[in-house]
Amino acid sequence: MAMRSLKTHFLITFFLAVAFLAGCQNNQMNHEKTTPVAHAAADDPLSIHKRAITVDMHADTVQRIVDEHVDLQQQLADGHLDAVRAKAGGLDAQFFSIWVEPQLFGGGGTRAVKRADDQIAAIREMAEKHPETWQLATSAADVRRAAQAGKIAALMGLEGGYAIDEKLENVKRYYDLGVR
């Protein structure tokens, strides 16, 4: 009887050890199968794009907002930018170019300054009217906060010097308005 009990104990231990080792080997094989796939998935272009903060450095769209009264909240049939396509494409920050066309508004003076002011006001108004989508930004920290909140950071950059009108106080004024 003792021999039978010893045999039974040995067989149970043997089967448990085999099952344990097979489980470990299976687990290792599964780990080897999933790790490269998980690693590859983390490195595929779409995954990288979703993790990155995506910034478009130039959009002349603000002129359309002022001149044509387009609503960037709606998907537009033409043009390069609207909030619907920007969100779908994963855009996190947009630099709006504050551009004064010298052939239309002069190479300086009050008309050029007013043109820039109108564009700045349009971007500010858009962000105020649609805070669920847009957030004004003047720094990298602002852009990170907007991206974290699921909003598009609206940045402004003064293109050309016509709106400065060669006056240092205009440089400071635009800076104070958030234009970089």
C-alpha positions in Angstrom: 0.0 0.0 0.0 2.9 2.3 0.8 4.4 1.6 -2.5 1.1 2.4 -4.3 0.8 5.6 -2.4 4.3 6.6 -3.3 3.7 5.8 -7.0 0.5 7.8 -6.9 2.3 10.7 -5.3 5.1 10.5 -7.8 2.7 10.4 -10.8 0.7 13.4 -9.4 3.8 15.4 -8.8 5.2 14.4 -12.3 2.0 15.5 -14.0 1.8 18.7 -12.1 5.4 19.5 -12.9 4.8 18.7 -16.6 1.7 20.8 -16.6 3.5 23.7 -14.9 6.4 23.6 -17.3 4.1 23.3 -20.3 2.2 26.3 -18.9 5.4 28.3 -18.5 6.6 27.3 -22.0 3.2 28.3 -23.4 3.3 31.5 -21.5 6.8 32.2 -22.8 5.7 31.4 -26.4 2.6 33.6 -26.0 4.8 36.4 -24.6 7.2 36.0 -27.5 4.3 36.1 -30.0 2.6 39.2 -28.5 5.5 41.3 -27.5 6.9 42.0 -31.0 3.3 42.6 -32.2 2.6 45.0 -29.3 5.9 46.7 -29.9 5.3 47.0 -33.6 1.8 48.4 -33.0 3.3 51.1 -30.7 5.8 52.0 -33.4 3.4 52.1 -36.4 2.9 55.5 -38.0 -0.7 56.0 -36.8 0.2 55.2 -33.1 3.1 57.6 -33.2 0.9 60.3 -34.8 -1.7 59.8 -32.0 0.9 60.1 -29.3 2.6 63.1 -30.8 1.5 66.7 -30.6 0.8 67.6 -34.2 1.3 71.3 -35.2 0.5 72.9 -38.5 2.9 75.9 -38.8 1.1 78.0 -41.3 -2.5 78.6 -42.4 -3.7 81.6 -44.3 -7.2 80.7 -43.4 -7.8 83.7 -41.1 -8.1 85.9 -44.2 -11.1 83.7 -45.3 -12.7 84.1 -41.8 -12.4 87.9 -42.1 -13.2 88.4 -45.8 -15.6 85.5 -46.6 -17.0 84.9 -43.1 -16.3 81.2 -43.2 -17.0 79.2 -40.1 -14.2 76.9 -39.3 -16.4 74.8 -37.0 -18.2 73.5 -40.1 -16.6 71.1 -42.6 -15.8 73.3 -45.6 -16.1 72.1 -49.2 -12.9 73.9 -50.1 -9.8 75.3 -48.5 -7.2 73.6 -46.4 -8.5 73.9 -42.9 -11.6 73.5 -40.8 -12.1 72.1 -37.3 -13.9 68.9 -38.5 -11.0 67.8 -40.7 -8.4 69.0 -38.2 -9.9 66.9 -35.4 -10.3 63.9 -37.7 -6.7 64.2 -38.8 -5.4 64.6 -35.2 -4.2 68.2 -35.5 -3.4 69.6 -32.0 -2.2 73.1 -32.8 -2.6 75.5 -35.7 -0.5 78.6 -36.4 -2.7 81.2 -38.1 -0.8 83.6 -40.2 -1.7 87.2 -39.6 -0.9 88.5 -43.1 -1.5 92.0 -44.5 -1.5 92.0 -48.3 0.6 95.1 -49.1 -1.0 95.4 -52.6 -4.5 95.7 -50.9 -3.7 97.4 -47.6 -0.5 99.2 -48.2 3.0 98.7 -47.0 2.2 100.1 -43.5 0.0 102.7 -42.0 -3.4 102.6 -40.4 -5.0 100.4 -43.0 -2.4 97.7 -42.6 -2.6 97.9 -38.8 -6.4 97.6 -38.9 -6.2 94.6 -41.3 -3.9 92.8 -38.8 -6.1 93.8 -35.9 -9.2 92.4 -37.6 -7.5 89.0 -38.2 -6.3 88.8 -34.6 -9.8 89.7 -33.4 -11.3 86.9 -35.7 -9.1 84.2 -34.2 -9.8 85.4 -30.6 -13.5 85.5 -31.4 -13.4 82.0 -32.8 -11.7 80.6 -29.7 -14.2 82.4 -27.4 -17.2 81.3 -29.4 -16.0 77.7 -29.6 -14.0 76.9 -26.5 -14.9 73.2 -26.8 -12.7 73.1 -29.9 -10.2 76.0 -29.8 -7.9 77.3 -27.2 -5.7 80.4 -27.7 -2.0 79.5 -27.1 1.1 81.6 -26.8 3.5 79.0 -25.5 4.5 75.4 -25.7 2.9 74.8 -22.3 -0.4 76.2 -23.7 -0.2 73.9 -26.6 0.4 70.9 -24.3 -2.6 71.9 -22.1 -4.9 72.3 -25.1 -3.8 68.9 -26.5 -4.4 67.3 -23.1 -7.9 68.8 -23.0 -8.6 67.5 -26.6 -8.7 71.0 -28.0 -6.9 72.6 -30.9 -4.4 75.3 -29.8 -4.8 78.4 -31.9 -1.6 80.3 -32.3 -0.9 83.4 -34.3 2.2 84.5 -36.1 2.7 87.9 -37.8 3.8 87.3 -41.4 5.7 90.2 -42.9 6.2 93.5 -41.2 3.5 95.6 -42.8 1.3 95.6 -39.8 4.1 96.7 -37.5 4.2 100.0 -39.5 7.8 100.5 -38.3 6.6 101.4 -34.9 8.1 99.6 -31.9 4.9 100.1 -29.9 3.0 97.9 -32.5 5.5 95.1 -31.9 4.7 95.2 -28.1 1.0 95.6 -28.8 0.9 92.5 -31.0 3.0 90.5 -28.5 0.6 91.5 -25.8 -2.3 90.2 -28.0 -0.6 86.8 -28.3 0.9 87.2 -31.8 4.3 85.8 -32.1 
